[in-house]
Amino acid sequence: MAEPFTTLTSLPMPLIRDNIDTDQIIPSREMKSTGKTGLAVGLFAGWRYTEIGGRELDRKFIMNDPEYANSQIILGGANFGCGSSREHAVWALAEYGFRAVLAPSFAPIFARNCTRNGILPAVLDAEEILKIAESGASVSIDLAEQSISIKNGDSWSFPIDEEAKAMLLEGLDAIDLSLQMADDIAAWQQADRAARPWIYLGTSI
């Protein structure tokens, strides 16, 4: 299970570039295991470091600006998370500490991977994202209310489907959702065994 997402307040890191793909989020050379850990060091490695495969920080890249050292929110551009379907991109974001990405649009598979790993992909208009970036203020997100606000009183609503919202609020992944229906699944299996015993080889009814 992921950490439940209810409310969050953080200074957002503006990375407002369109078409940021999953290979830019975590290059394939940084994916050295199939697990969810050990990936944060490779997050945005192509921009974050001065050389391919190196670890010397490029101070011009915003992620290395001390002002955003504790940011938990990314302000992104359109089509965020496009490219391959690698879930490692979301794992790297989560391990580093990001809990939300605000962007005008997301690649659908990336957005689904986010909600299954405790990261909120919230859609806002490009003008709204730019306004947040220009304010330099912290952002407050209330998932239950589906609202995003900044200190000057400006606030915006964002859409999210009910299943994704429930998964984030409760910290559930796809397996957890299935297990919530364990009794129904067991009842169906029992009825199916009675109706079609021949497909359950080696079991008794």
Backbone as CSV, one residue per row, in Angstrom:
resi,resn,N_x,N_y,N_z,CA_x,CA_y,CA_z,C_x,C_y,C_z
1,MET,0.835,-1.194,0.000,0.000,0.000,0.000,0.875,1.252,0.000
2,ALA,0.375,2.299,-0.646,1.063,3.583,-0.649,0.587,4.409,0.545
3,GLU,1.299,5.487,0.831,0.856,6.394,1.888,-0.399,7.114,1.416
4,PRO,-1.462,7.127,2.207,-2.682,7.828,1.781,-2.409,9.299,1.482
5,PHE,-3.104,9.818,0.490,-2.996,11.224,0.113,-4.301,11.903,0.507
6,THR,-4.222,12.852,1.426,-5.417,13.598,1.833,-5.224,15.081,1.533
7,THR,-4.299,15.706,2.261,-3.963,17.104,1.994,-2.441,17.232,1.897
8,LEU,-2.015,18.275,1.220,-0.579,18.507,1.044,-0.333,19.982,0.842
9,THR,0.665,20.530,1.531,1.102,21.907,1.306,2.604,21.894,1.080
10,SER,3.024,22.486,-0.025,4.445,22.475,-0.372,4.733,23.591,-1.364
11,LEU,5.966,24.080,-1.336,6.432,24.966,-2.399,6.622,24.106,-3.639
12,PRO,5.955,24.428,-4.749,6.076,23.583,-5.943,7.345,23.878,-6.724
13,MET,7.878,22.848,-7.363,9.042,23.007,-8.226,8.558,23.180,-9.667
14,PRO,8.774,24.357,-10.263,8.307,24.565,-11.635,9.224,23.897,-12.667
15,LEU,8.695,22.923,-13.352,9.404,22.232,-14.431,8.451,22.238,-15.629
16,ILE,8.145,23.433,-16.079,7.066,23.632,-17.044,7.606,23.461,-18.464
17,ARG,7.722,22.206,-18.845,8.140,21.826,-20.188,7.108,20.843,-20.728
18,ASP,6.676,21.034,-21.956,5.748,20.089,-22.559,6.463,18.795,-22.930
19,ASN,5.707,17.707,-22.928,6.180,16.403,-23.417,7.385,15.852,-22.647
20,ILE,7.400,16.042,-21.343,8.423,15.396,-20.524,8.098,13.906,-20.490
21,ASP,8.983,13.096,-21.066,8.670,11.672,-21.188,9.310,10.862,-20.058
22,THR,8.933,9.596,-19.997,9.392,8.759,-18.892,10.888,8.483,-18.956
23,ASP,11.480,8.562,-20.146,12.928,8.366,-20.250,13.677,9.580,-19.722
24,GLN,13.049,10.744,-19.764,13.640,11.926,-19.144,13.430,11.903,-17.632
25,ILE,12.296,11.371,-17.206,12.048,11.258,-15.767,13.040,10.287,-15.137
26,ILE,13.240,9.128,-15.769,14.313,8.224,-15.345,14.844,7.490,-16.572
27,PRO,16.050,7.840,-17.015,16.647,7.165,-18.172,16.788,5.666,-17.931
28,SER,16.713,4.894,-19.009,16.779,3.430,-18.892,18.075,2.973,-18.225
29,ARG,19.172,3.714,-18.422,20.451,3.304,-17.815,20.411,3.376,-16.293
30,GLU,19.429,4.113,-15.750,19.301,4.253,-14.300,18.394,3.194,-13.684
31,MET,17.794,2.372,-14.523,16.877,1.337,-14.040,17.653,0.040,-13.871
32,LYS,18.246,-0.133,-12.712,19.158,-1.254,-12.474,18.531,-2.363,-11.637
33,SER,17.255,-2.234,-11.322,16.563,-3.286,-10.581,15.095,-3.229,-10.943
34,THR,14.359,-4.267,-10.551,12.923,-4.298,-10.803,12.124,-3.821,-9.600
35,GLY,12.814,-3.477,-8.518,12.140,-3.023,-7.306,11.839,-1.542,-7.345
36,LYS,11.156,-1.083,-6.306,10.734,0.311,-6.232,11.749,1.216,-5.546
37,THR,12.839,0.656,-5.043,13.804,1.453,-4.301,15.106,1.608,-5.086
38,GLY,15.876,2.610,-4.677,17.159,2.854,-5.328,17.049,3.610,-6.629
39,LEU,15.881,4.181,-6.920,15.652,4.863,-8.188,15.730,6.380,-8.075
40,ALA,15.582,6.916,-6.869,15.541,8.370,-6.704,16.807,9.044,-7.216
41,VAL,17.950,8.386,-7.067,19.207,8.976,-7.511,19.230,9.155,-9.032
42,GLY,18.420,8.377,-9.751,18.378,8.477,-11.197,17.295,9.399,-11.721
43,LEU,16.505,9.993,-10.822,15.414,10.864,-11.234,15.942,12.073,-12.007
44,PHE,15.428,12.277,-13.209,15.840,13.375,-14.095,17.358,13.408,-14.280
45,ALA,17.970,12.225,-14.330,19.437,12.153,-14.360,20.048,12.886,-15.546
46,GLY,19.372,12.876,-16.689,19.925,13.546,-17.864,20.010,15.044,-17.721
47,TRP,19.192,15.630,-16.869,19.198,17.073,-16.624,19.868,17.417,-15.294
48,ARG,19.812,16.489,-14.385,20.239,16.743,-13.004,21.754,16.736,-12.838
49,TYR,22.432,15.956,-13.688,23.883,15.811,-13.571,24.589,16.377,-14.803
50,THR,25.851,16.709,-14.621,26.600,17.366,-15.702,27.019,16.410,-16.803
51,GLU,27.140,15.107,-16.490,27.580,14.127,-17.482,26.690,12.896,-17.433
52,ILE,26.539,12.241,-18.577,25.776,10.996,-18.643,26.446,9.948,-17.757
53,GLY,25.675,9.391,-16.849,26.197,8.385,-15.928,26.939,8.958,-14.738
54,GLY,27.170,10.266,-14.738,27.887,10.900,-13.633,26.960,11.302,-12.503
55,ARG,27.554,11.861,-11.448,26.766,12.287,-10.293,27.137,13.695,-9.835
56,GLU,27.835,14.433,-10.672,28.115,15.835,-10.351,26.894,16.663,-10.715
57,LEU,26.355,17.388,-9.733,25.114,18.119,-9.933,25.296,19.282,-10.908
58,ASP,24.334,19.419,-11.802,24.275,20.579,-12.683,23.474,21.654,-11.953
59,ARG,24.138,22.672,-11.485,23.500,23.686,-10.648,22.483,24.518,-11.417
60,LYS,22.491,24.432,-12.736,21.522,25.190,-13.530,20.154,24.511,-13.563
61,PHE,20.111,23.235,-13.227,18.830,22.523,-13.251,18.056,22.815,-11.974
62,ILE,16.796,23.123,-12.117,15.999,23.642,-11.002,15.893,22.670,-9.832
63,MET,15.963,21.398,-10.107,15.866,20.420,-9.027,17.035,20.535,-8.057
64,ASN,18.141,21.109,-8.527,19.323,21.271,-7.687,19.374,22.625,-6.983
65,ASP,18.345,23.436,-7.169,18.246,24.720,-6.488,17.822,24.455,-5.043
66,PRO,18.610,24.899,-4.052,18.263,24.637,-2.645,16.860,25.115,-2.269
67,GLU,16.341,26.105,-2.972,15.003,26.614,-2.665,13.943,25.515,-2.807
68,TYR,14.199,24.576,-3.720,13.208,23.531,-3.989,13.625,22.170,-3.420
69,ALA,14.546,22.182,-2.478,15.080,20.928,-1.937,14.000,20.065,-1.300
70,ASN,12.968,20.689,-0.727,11.925,19.922,-0.045,10.591,19.940,-0.790
71,SER,10.615,20.309,-2.046,9.371,20.362,-2.817,8.760,18.974,-2.946
72,GLN,7.469,18.922,-2.795,6.726,17.675,-2.968,5.751,17.742,-4.141
73,ILE,5.758,18.888,-4.814,4.843,19.118,-5.930,5.644,19.595,-7.131
74,ILE,5.346,19.047,-8.304,5.949,19.501,-9.555,4.891,20.244,-10.363
75,LEU,5.267,21.401,-10.905,4.442,22.091,-11.891,4.981,21.706,-13.257
76,GLY,4.195,20.991,-14.040,4.668,20.476,-15.316,3.953,21.068,-16.508
77,GLY,4.385,20.639,-17.689,3.762,21.063,-18.925,2.824,20.003,-19.461
78,ALA,2.306,20.266,-20.652,1.331,19.364,-21.262,1.952,18.007,-21.598
79,ASN,1.117,16.977,-21.569,1.510,15.617,-21.936,2.627,15.085,-21.033
80,PHE,2.540,15.397,-19.764,3.553,14.965,-18.794,3.515,13.446,-18.674
81,GLY,4.702,12.821,-18.696,4.799,11.378,-18.520,4.531,10.579,-19.782
82,CYS,4.716,11.214,-20.948,4.513,10.491,-22.201,5.679,9.522,-22.434
83,GLY,5.654,8.818,-23.563,6.727,7.872,-23.862,6.383,6.473,-23.405
84,SER,7.372,5.755,-22.895,7.166,4.363,-22.508,6.292,4.278,-21.264
85,SER,5.798,3.074,-21.003,4.892,2.865,-19.868,5.624,2.513,-18.580
86,ARG,6.947,2.666,-18.545,7.726,2.220,-17.383,7.222,2.826,-16.084
87,GLU,6.860,1.968,-15.159,6.390,2.415,-13.852,7.534,2.949,-13.003
88,HIS,8.765,2.615,-13.398,9.938,3.124,-12.671,9.932,4.650,-12.579
89,ALA,9.366,5.322,-13.579,9.337,6.782,-13.551,8.567,7.280,-12.339
90,VAL,7.428,6.667,-12.077,6.623,7.056,-10.918,7.296,6.613,-9.627
91,TRP,7.877,5.420,-9.631,8.592,4.955,-8.432,9.711,5.919,-8.056
92,ALA,10.434,6.414,-9.061,11.531,7.349,-8.790,11.004,8.652,-8.209
93,LEU,9.911,9.171,-8.764,9.302,10.393,-8.235,8.865,10.197,-6.789
94,ALA,8.220,9.069,-6.518,7.715,8.802,-5.169,8.853,8.633,-4.173
95,GLU,9.889,7.894,-4.569,11.006,7.670,-3.645,11.727,8.972,-3.325
96,TYR,11.814,9.867,-4.301,12.472,11.153,-4.067,11.660,12.012,-3.095
97,GLY,10.335,11.848,-3.124,9.492,12.609,-2.197,8.384,13.413,-2.837
98,PHE,8.233,13.316,-4.155,7.151,14.045,-4.809,5.835,13.313,-4.577
99,ARG,4.789,14.074,-4.246,3.470,13.497,-3.989,2.422,13.960,-4.987
100,ALA,2.732,14.988,-5.780,1.747,15.494,-6.741,2.453,16.127,-7.935
101,VAL,1.820,15.997,-9.089,2.254,16.691,-10.300,1.044,17.443,-10.832
102,LEU,1.202,18.736,-11.059,0.139,19.555,-11.636,0.534,19.868,-13.068
103,ALA,-0.318,19.535,-14.017,0.005,19.716,-15.429,-1.275,19.863,-16.236
104,PRO,-1.187,20.465,-17.431,-2.393,20.608,-18.268,-2.919,19.277,-18.783
105,SER,-2.047,18.289,-18.943,-2.480,16.964,-19.387,-1.393,15.954,-19.062
106,PHE,-1.804,14.690,-18.982,-0.883,13.599,-18.664,-1.055,12.469,-19.674
107,ALA,0.023,11.737,-19.900,-0.104,10.479,-20.628,-0.960,9.545,-19.764
108,PRO,-1.969,8.889,-20.333,-2.910,8.095,-19.514,-2.249,7.013,-18.670
109,ILE,-1.290,6.264,-19.231,-0.660,5.191,-18.456,0.131,5.779,-17.291
110,PHE,0.833,6.880,-17.532,1.586,7.531,-16.460,0.650,7.973,-15.347
111,ALA,-0.478,8.565,-15.712,-1.434,9.031,-14.696,-1.952,7.865,-13.865
112,ARG,-2.260,6.743,-14.518,-2.722,5.570,-13.762,-1.629,5.046,-12.841
113,ASN,-0.399,5.020,-13.322,0.710,4.589,-12.468,0.859,5.497,-11.258
114,CYS,0.629,6.789,-11.452,0.712,7.731,-10.330,-0.302,7.380,-9.250
115,THR,-1.561,7.231,-9.632,-2.593,6.994,-8.625,-2.398,5.668,-7.906
116,ARG,-1.730,4.722,-8.545,-1.479,3.424,-7.924,-0.235,3.433,-7.035
117,ASN,0.444,4.552,-7.010,1.661,4.652,-6.201,1.671,5.887,-5.300
118,GLY,0.488,6.419,-5.017,0.375,7.495,-4.040,0.713,8.876,-4.524
119,ILE,0.794,9.082,-5.848,1.077,10.399,-6.404,-0.169,10.923,-7.102
120,LEU,-0.527,12.167,-6.825,-1.701,12.784,-7.431,-1.330,13.449,-8.756
121,PRO,-1.926,13.022,-9.886,-1.763,13.738,-11.149,-2.961,14.668,-11.338
122,ALA,-2.792,15.943,-11.055,-3.908,16.894,-11.087,-3.827,17.756,-12.340
123,VAL,-4.926,17.820,-13.053,-4.976,18.594,-14.292,-5.460,20.014,-14.010
124,LEU,-4.638,20.985,-14.387,-4.998,22.407,-14.344,-4.664,23.019,-15.684
125,ASP,-5.357,24.093,-16.037,-5.034,24.799,-17.274,-3.608,25.338,-17.211
126,ALA,-2.978,25.461,-18.388,-1.608,25.973,-18.460,-1.506,27.370,-17.840
127,GLU,-2.530,28.187,-18.038,-2.509,29.549,-17.473,-2.535,29.511,-15.945
128,GLU,-3.261,28.562,-15.400,-3.335,28.442,-13.946,-2.002,27.974,-13.374
129,ILE,-1.369,27.041,-14.047,-0.068,26.557,-13.593,0.961,27.676,-13.642
130,LEU,0.930,28.450,-14.710,1.858,29.580,-14.827,1.608,30.602,-13.719
131,LYS,0.354,30.834,-13.395,0.027,31.786,-12.327,0.576,31.305,-10.990
132,ILE,0.470,30.011,-10.730,1.024,29.454,-9.494,2.536,29.629,-9.469
133,ALA,3.186,29.318,-10.597,4.645,29.437,-10.671,5.084,30.878,-10.440
134,GLU,4.388,31.814,-11.047,4.761,33.233,-10.925,4.508,33.771,-9.529
135,SER,3.578,33.175,-8.790,3.280,33.654,-7.434,4.426,33.366,-6.470
136,GLY,5.186,32.295,-6.735,6.261,31.908,-5.834,5.771,31.418,-4.489
137,ALA,4.481,31.118,-4.405,3.884,30.736,-3.126,3.748,29.229,-3.003
138,SER,3.595,28.791,-1.773,3.307,27.392,-1.527,1.905,27.047,-2.040
139,VAL,1.731,25.803,-2.382,0.455,25.316,-2.893,-0.154,24.367,-1.859
140,SER,-1.445,24.508,-1.649,-2.173,23.592,-0.766,-3.163,22.794,-1.609
141,ILE,-3.138,21.485,-1.429,-4.028,20.586,-2.158,-4.912,19.858,-1.167
142,ASP,-6.204,19.845,-1.438,-7.175,19.080,-0.644,-7.835,18.106,-1.609
143,LEU,-7.465,16.836,-1.503,-7.977,15.862,-2.464,-9.467,15.609,-2.273
144,ALA,-9.923,15.518,-1.029,-11.346,15.269,-0.789,-12.205,16.347,-1.439
145,GLU,-11.746,17.592,-1.360,-12.478,18.718,-1.948,-12.100,18.948,-3.411
146,GLN,-11.068,18.249,-3.878,-10.541,18.416,-5.245,-10.215,19.879,-5.519
147,SER,-9.477,20.475,-4.573,-9.137,21.893,-4.684,-7.641,22.125,-4.527
148,ILE,-7.171,23.145,-5.210,-5.778,23.595,-5.145,-5.811,25.090,-4.887
149,SER,-5.032,25.558,-3.911,-5.059,26.977,-3.570,-3.666,27.484,-3.231
150,ILE,-3.521,28.811,-3.305,-2.295,29.477,-2.872,-2.674,30.559,-1.861
151,LYS,-1.680,31.133,-1.201,-1.927,31.979,-0.032,-2.707,33.254,-0.342
152,ASN,-2.650,33.767,-1.581,-3.360,35.012,-1.877,-4.870,34.816,-2.018
153,GLY,-5.320,33.588,-1.847,-6.747,33.314,-1.908,-7.213,32.687,-3.207
154,ASP,-6.364,32.675,-4.218,-6.744,32.035,-5.472,-6.878,30.530,-5.274
155,SER,-7.889,29.966,-5.862,-8.076,28.519,-5.762,-8.678,27.986,-7.054
156,TRP,-8.424,26.703,-7.294,-8.899,26.049,-8.505,-9.366,24.643,-8.150
157,SER,-10.296,24.153,-8.931,-10.728,22.770,-8.768,-10.089,21.931,-9.867
158,PHE,-9.978,20.634,-9.608,-9.409,19.736,-10.609,-10.243,18.461,-10.681
159,PRO,-10.325,17.856,-11.856,-11.115,16.630,-12.005,-10.298,15.400,-11.618
160,ILE,-10.975,14.381,-11.144,-10.345,13.088,-10.904,-11.456,12.058,-10.817
161,ASP,-11.259,10.886,-11.421,-12.325,9.884,-11.375,-12.389,9.266,-9.981
162,GLU,-13.549,8.722,-9.669,-13.817,8.268,-8.306,-12.879,7.140,-7.857
163,GLU,-12.554,6.219,-8.775,-11.670,5.118,-8.383,-10.283,5.635,-8.036
164,ALA,-9.743,6.522,-8.880,-8.417,7.087,-8.614,-8.414,7.877,-7.312
165,LYS,-9.458,8.623,-7.077,-9.568,9.414,-5.846,-9.579,8.507,-4.621
166,ALA,-10.374,7.436,-4.693,-10.454,6.507,-3.559,-9.122,5.821,-3.310
167,MET,-8.439,5.438,-4.389,-7.142,4.781,-4.233,-6.147,5.691,-3.531
168,LEU,-6.127,6.963,-3.911,-5.193,7.904,-3.297,-5.567,8.198,-1.844
169,LEU,-6.840,8.447,-1.598,-7.267,8.778,-0.238,-6.988,7.643,0.743
170,GLU,-7.106,6.401,0.257,-6.925,5.244,1.133,-5.563,4.583,0.990
171,GLY,-4.741,5.082,0.061,-3.419,4.507,-0.128,-3.451,3.115,-0.728
172,LEU,-4.360,2.881,-1.660,-4.547,1.555,-2.237,-3.880,1.430,-3.603
173,ASP,-3.461,0.193,-3.931,-3.048,-0.089,-5.293,-4.088,-1.021,-5.919
174,ALA,-3.838,-1.464,-7.161,-4.832,-2.272,-7.867,-5.114,-3.591,-7.148
175,ILE,-4.087,-4.188,-6.555,-4.285,-5.445,-5.821,-5.144,-5.204,-4.583
176,ASP,-4.875,-4.110,-3.888,-5.687,-3.783,-2.714,-7.158,-3.628,-3.088
177,LEU,-7.431,-3.004,-4.239,-8.806,-2.848,-4.694,-9.470,-4.204,-4.902
178,SER,-8.736,-5.118,-5.530,-9.276,-6.459,-5.761,-9.556,-7.174,-4.446
179,LEU,-8.641,-7.035,-3.478,-8.804,-7.723,-2.199,-10.008,-7.202,-1.413
180,GLN,-10.431,-5.977,-1.698,-11.632,-5.466,-1.046,-12.872,-6.260,-1.447
181,MET,-12.783,-6.959,-2.569,-13.898,-7.774,-3.054,-13.631,-9.262,-2.847
182,ALA,-12.790,-9.603,-1.863,-12.388,-10.993,-1.647,-13.578,-11.909,-1.384
183,ASP,-14.553,-11.446,-0.597,-15.715,-12.286,-0.296,-16.527,-12.557,-1.559
184,ASP,-16.717,-11.528,-2.378,-17.467,-11.704,-3.631,-16.730,-12.649,-4.576
185,ILE,-15.411,-12.516,-4.628,-14.608,-13.385,-5.493,-14.719,-14.837,-5.039
186,ALA,-14.622,-15.069,-3.714,-14.719,-16.425,-3.182,-16.089,-17.031,-3.458
187,ALA,-17.152,-16.220,-3.315,-18.506,-16.719,-3.572,-18.675,-17.084,-5.036
188,TRP,-18.137,-16.279,-5.922,-18.231,-16.580,-7.359,-17.488,-17.872,-7.688
189,GLN,-16.309,-18.027,-7.092,-15.530,-19.241,-7.360,-16.259,-20.493,-6.882
190,GLN,-16.882,-20.390,-5.721,-17.614,-21.541,-5.196,-18.785,-21.904,-6.106
191,ALA,-19.504,-20.874,-6.569,-20.622,-21.130,-7.471,-20.136,-21.695,-8.807
192,ASP,-19.007,-21.187,-9.260,-18.480,-21.661,-10.541,-17.996,-23.105,-10.441
193,ARG,-17.402,-23.478,-9.297,-16.979,-24.864,-9.100,-18.182,-25.811,-9.180
194,ALA,-19.297,-25.367,-8.619,-20.500,-26.202,-8.652,-21.058,-26.318,-10.066
195,ALA,-20.984,-25.229,-10.815,-21.552,-25.217,-12.171,-20.634,-25.867,-13.197
196,ARG,-19.318,-25.767,-12.993,-18.362,-26.283,-13.989,-17.225,-27.030,-13.297
197,PRO,-17.535,-28.143,-12.650,-16.500,-28.847,-11.869,-15.346,-29.367,-12.718
198,TRP,-15.591,-29.589,-14.003,-14.553,-30.177,-14.846,-13.353,-29.251,-15.088
199,ILE,-13.514,-27.969,-14.863,-12.373,-27.070,-15.111,-11.480,-26.918,-13.882
200,TYR,-11.909,-27.474,-12.759,-11.123,-27.391,-11.528,-10.470,-28.749,-11.262
201,LEU,-9.498,-29.096,-12.079,-8.829,-30.388,-11.975,-8.111,-30.519,-10.641
202,GLY,-8.257,-31.636,-10.012,-7.531,-31.900,-8.775,-8.133,-31.248,-7.565
203,THR,-9.337,-30.667,-7.672,-9.983,-30.065,-6.511,-11.313,-30.736,-6.278
204,SER,-11.801,-30.635,-5.080,-13.098,-31.216,-4.744,-14.104,-30.101,-4.492
205,ILE,-15.337,-30.398,-4.680,-16.402,-29.401,-4.478,-17.044,-29.599,-3.103
